[in-house]
Amino acid sequence: MDFVRSIKEKVKSSPHSIVLPEGTDIRILKAARILIDEDLVNTLTVLGNSREIETLSKENHISLEEIILEQPGNNDYYEEYTGEYYNLRKHKGVTIDKARELMNHPVYWGAMMVRKGRADSMVAGAMNSTADVLRASLKTAPGKKVASSCFVMSHPDPSWGCNGQLIFSDCAIIPQPDAEQLSEIAIAAADSCRRYLHTEPIVALLSYSTKGSAHHPLVDKVRDALAIIKQKAPDLLVDGEIQADAALIPEVAGFKAPESPVRGKANVLIFPDLSAGNIGYKLVQRLAGIMAYGPLLQGFAHPVSDLSRGCSVQDVVVTSILTLLK
């Protein structure tokens, strides 16, 4: 069974609710129809101007049956959501008038729906930047200082990672993480591995150096991150600094890092900065034809995922069901 089919089966066994804030985008309406028709959600809410959504659906012959339409700022929840947002952000200078303004924005409204338990998760980004989605998503999880992202990379050869699937992180959020932030990214990515791949993580902190083969502040940062991880998550199977070939190929690991607990079997790859992560996942995706699902946001108190503004309908569907996975 391929990866997408397998996660669809897992979601069907325990369907939940989702909110898609960008209802005036035809890709979102098409994806919503698929999610409903394939029984992948039990409640789906699309946000936006109801008349515009209805017109768009008619023009494209998309049924809105079983899809809930909700217009931000135009129902009984407006005052409640405004007050909640104001109380959460007033220490950062947000005024009540600014809170009212933001609660008319579909992404902020959708994030508040998830916070208040009216939806289990939110997927956005088809019409909004990653920065917009991050700002709207309100709070990191308890004990988490930073939010980051990961991709699920799916290879047809099951010998890689976990049955062909690996977690790449961070590829979308933090440009130059320090050692502390890198440690949080790694721990969050390990949690993502458990959630999305349903297996125990084997984490490699990547570098151009393997176990002291080079000396540079960039290498020191990765070593420092490993030390922090061992304090925060002593049971996590993790090693670094390590080159990608030694992280992924047992024969190379035996030569370059024979004492490494990863032993060339990593299923979670942590990149030292955003340039490496973003370039790395796109090279693998385009040159090797490996499927890349994400970016999936990590570290938030509630399940939220970001879409590329160039996403396809299938991207919306797969990101939605990944976000619903428990």
LINCORPE-V413643 format. One line per field, one symbol per residue. ss: DSSP state (h for helix, s for strand, l for the rest). burial: # if it has 16 or more other C-alpha atoms within 10 Angstrom, else .. Layout:
ss = ???
burial = ???
//
This chain:
ss = llhhhhhhhhhhlllssssslllllhhhhhhhhhhhhlllsssssssllhhhhhhhhhhlllllllsssslllllllhhhhhhhhhhhhhhhlllhhhhhhhlllhhhhhhhhhhlllllsssslllllhhhhhhhlllslllllllssssssslllllllsllssssslllllllllhhhhhhhhhhhhhhhhhhhllllsssssllllllllllhhhhhhhhhhhhhhhhllllsssssslhhhhhlhhhhhhhlllllllllllssslllhhhhhhhhhhhhhhhllsssssssslsllssssllllllhhhhhhhhhhhhll
burial = ..#...##.###..######################...##.########..##.##......#..#.#####....#..##..##.........#..##.##############..###########.#..##.####....#.##########....###############..#################..##..########.###......############......#########.#####.##..##..###############.###..##..#....###################....#.###########.
//
